[in-house]
Amino acid sequence: MFENLQKKKFILCKSFLKPEFATRLGNEFSLYCKDEQNNVEKDTSYYKHNYPAFMELMVDKNRNISHFLKRNTLPTYTVARLFKTDDFQKVAIDGPSSEVGVLICLFQDSAWNLFFQTQEGYTQDYNLGVGDAMIYLASEVKHWKPRYAGQNAVYITNYYVRSRGPNGKYAFNNNLP
C-alpha cells in the first residue's frame, strides 16, 4: 500500500473514526479553545500542537497506519485547528517530520473541500465527512483548503514517519523541522 501512496501521494480513508467518536473529540477541542487563554492563533483559527487527546489518538492509530502502509511507522506530532468563517489553509508542503499526514475531520457545519496537486500538476479535491481521513505524503504533495464558508470546523492532522526510513530520526519529535 505504501507503493500506492507513493504513486498517488494521497488516499481517502472513509470512516477512519466512528462519527460519534470524532464529534466527541471535536466538541472537546472546541470547548478547550473557548477556555484556553494561551492559544496560539494562526490566521483567525485556533491552532494547537500535541493536544493530549489527539496525541493519544495518534499513538493508538499508529499500528493501523503501519498495517495500512505495510511499513513500520512512528508518530511525530499532531496539530489541531478550530477553523472559523473565512479561515483557510495556505498551500503547503510540510517538512521531513511530517512524512505521512493523516488529516481527520472531527466536525464541520458546512462542506469544505481539501485540495491536492497531483503528480501531473492537476488539482484534485475531496470533501471529508466527519470521521473520514486523508492519508497523504505531507512532505511531498502540495495541499490546501480554501476559505471556509461555515461557522466552525475542527480538523486534526497526525504526522508519522517510517521508523526505518530517512526521516525516522524525527519520531516523537516536538521540534518541528
C-alpha positions as CSV (number, residue, x, y, z in Angstrom):
1,M,0.0,0.0,0.0
2,F,2.9,2.4,0.6
3,E,3.8,2.0,-3.1
4,N,0.3,3.1,-4.0
5,L,0.6,6.1,-1.6
6,Q,4.0,6.9,-3.2
7,K,2.5,6.8,-6.6
8,K,-0.7,8.8,-5.9
9,K,0.5,10.8,-2.8
10,F,-2.9,10.8,-1.1
11,I,-5.6,8.2,-0.3
12,L,-9.0,8.8,1.1
13,C,-10.0,6.6,4.1
14,K,-13.7,6.7,4.8
15,S,-14.8,6.1,8.4
16,F,-11.3,6.2,9.8
17,L,-13.0,7.2,13.1
18,K,-16.6,6.5,14.1
19,P,-18.5,9.7,13.5
20,E,-19.8,9.8,17.1
21,F,-16.2,9.5,18.5
22,A,-14.9,12.1,16.0
23,T,-17.7,14.5,17.0
24,R,-17.0,14.0,20.7
25,L,-13.3,14.8,20.1
26,G,-14.2,17.8,18.1
27,N,-16.5,19.1,20.8
28,E,-13.9,18.5,23.4
29,F,-11.3,20.6,21.4
30,S,-13.9,23.3,20.7
31,L,-14.5,23.7,24.4
32,Y,-10.8,23.7,25.1
33,C,-10.3,26.5,22.6
34,K,-13.0,28.6,24.2
35,D,-11.5,28.1,27.7
36,E,-7.8,28.3,26.7
37,Q,-6.2,31.8,27.3
38,N,-2.8,30.9,25.9
39,N,-3.8,29.5,22.5
40,V,-1.5,30.2,19.6
41,E,-3.6,31.8,16.9
42,K,-2.7,31.3,13.3
43,D,-4.8,33.3,10.8
44,T,-8.0,33.5,12.9
45,S,-8.3,29.8,13.7
46,Y,-7.2,28.2,16.9
47,Y,-4.1,26.2,16.4
48,K,-2.6,23.7,18.9
49,H,0.3,21.3,18.8
50,N,0.1,18.0,20.7
51,Y,-3.3,18.4,22.3
52,P,-3.3,15.4,24.7
53,A,-6.4,13.6,23.4
54,F,-5.1,13.8,19.9
55,M,-1.6,12.6,20.9
56,E,-3.4,9.6,22.5
57,L,-5.3,9.0,19.2
58,M,-2.1,9.4,17.2
59,V,-0.3,6.8,19.2
60,D,-3.4,4.5,19.3
61,K,-3.7,4.6,15.4
62,N,0.0,4.1,14.8
63,R,-0.5,0.3,14.4
64,N,-3.3,0.9,11.9
65,I,-1.2,3.3,9.9
66,S,1.7,0.8,9.9
67,H,-0.6,-2.0,8.8
68,F,-2.3,0.1,6.1
69,L,1.0,1.2,4.7
70,K,2.8,-2.1,5.1
71,R,5.6,-0.1,6.7
72,N,6.5,0.4,10.3
73,T,5.7,4.0,11.3
74,L,6.2,6.0,14.4
75,P,4.3,9.2,15.4
76,T,6.0,12.6,15.3
77,Y,3.4,15.2,16.4
78,T,-0.2,16.3,16.0
79,V,-1.7,19.6,15.0
80,A,-5.3,20.6,15.7
81,R,-7.2,23.5,14.3
82,L,-10.6,25.0,15.0
83,F,-11.5,27.0,11.9
84,K,-14.0,29.8,11.8
85,T,-15.7,31.6,8.9
86,D,-13.3,32.7,6.2
87,D,-10.3,30.8,7.7
88,F,-8.2,28.9,5.2
89,Q,-5.1,26.8,5.0
90,K,-2.4,28.1,2.7
91,V,-0.8,25.9,0.1
92,A,1.9,23.9,1.8
93,I,4.4,21.1,1.6
94,D,5.3,20.0,5.1
95,G,8.8,19.3,6.5
96,P,10.5,15.9,6.9
97,S,8.9,15.2,10.3
98,S,5.6,15.3,8.5
99,E,6.4,12.4,6.1
100,V,2.9,10.8,6.3
101,G,0.0,13.0,7.3
102,V,-3.4,11.7,8.5
103,L,-5.9,14.6,8.3
104,I,-9.1,13.8,10.1
105,C,-12.4,15.7,10.0
106,L,-13.8,15.9,13.6
107,F,-16.5,18.4,12.9
108,Q,-17.8,20.8,10.3
109,D,-21.1,22.6,9.9
110,S,-20.6,23.1,6.2
111,A,-18.9,21.1,3.4
112,W,-15.3,22.1,2.9
113,N,-13.0,20.6,0.3
114,L,-9.4,19.7,0.8
115,F,-7.2,20.2,-2.3
116,F,-4.1,18.4,-3.5
117,Q,-1.9,18.9,-6.5
118,T,-1.5,15.7,-8.4
119,Q,1.8,14.3,-9.8
120,E,0.6,15.5,-13.2
121,G,0.0,19.1,-11.9
122,Y,-3.8,18.9,-11.7
123,T,-5.8,19.9,-8.7
124,Q,-7.9,17.3,-7.1
125,D,-10.4,18.0,-4.3
126,Y,-12.1,15.9,-1.6
127,N,-14.8,16.7,0.9
128,L,-14.2,14.7,4.1
129,G,-17.2,13.7,6.2
130,V,-17.0,13.6,10.0
131,G,-14.7,10.7,10.9
132,D,-13.1,10.5,7.4
133,A,-9.4,10.8,7.0
134,M,-7.0,11.6,4.2
135,I,-3.7,9.8,4.4
136,Y,-1.1,11.7,2.3
137,L,2.6,12.2,1.9
138,A,2.6,15.6,3.6
139,S,6.3,16.3,2.9
140,E,5.9,15.7,-0.8
141,V,2.5,16.9,-2.0
142,K,1.0,20.4,-2.1
143,H,-2.2,20.6,-0.1
144,W,-4.5,23.4,1.0
145,K,-8.0,24.4,2.0
146,P,-9.8,27.5,0.6
147,R,-11.8,29.9,2.7
148,Y,-14.3,28.3,5.0
149,A,-18.0,29.3,4.4
150,G,-19.3,27.7,7.5
151,Q,-19.1,28.8,11.1
152,N,-16.9,26.1,12.7
153,A,-14.8,23.1,11.7
154,V,-12.4,21.0,13.6
155,Y,-9.6,19.1,11.9
156,I,-6.6,17.4,13.2
157,T,-3.5,16.1,11.4
158,N,-1.5,13.3,13.0
159,Y,2.0,13.0,11.5
160,Y,4.1,9.9,11.2
161,V,7.5,8.8,9.8
162,R,8.6,5.5,8.6
163,S,10.6,4.1,11.5
164,R,13.4,2.8,9.3
165,G,13.2,5.5,6.7
166,P,15.2,8.6,6.1
167,N,13.0,10.6,8.5
168,G,12.8,8.1,11.3
169,K,15.0,10.3,13.4
170,Y,12.0,12.7,13.8
171,A,9.9,10.1,15.7
172,F,8.2,11.6,18.8
173,N,9.7,14.9,17.8
174,N,8.2,18.0,19.4
175,N,10.6,20.3,17.5
176,L,9.2,20.9,14.0
177,P,11.9,20.9,11.4
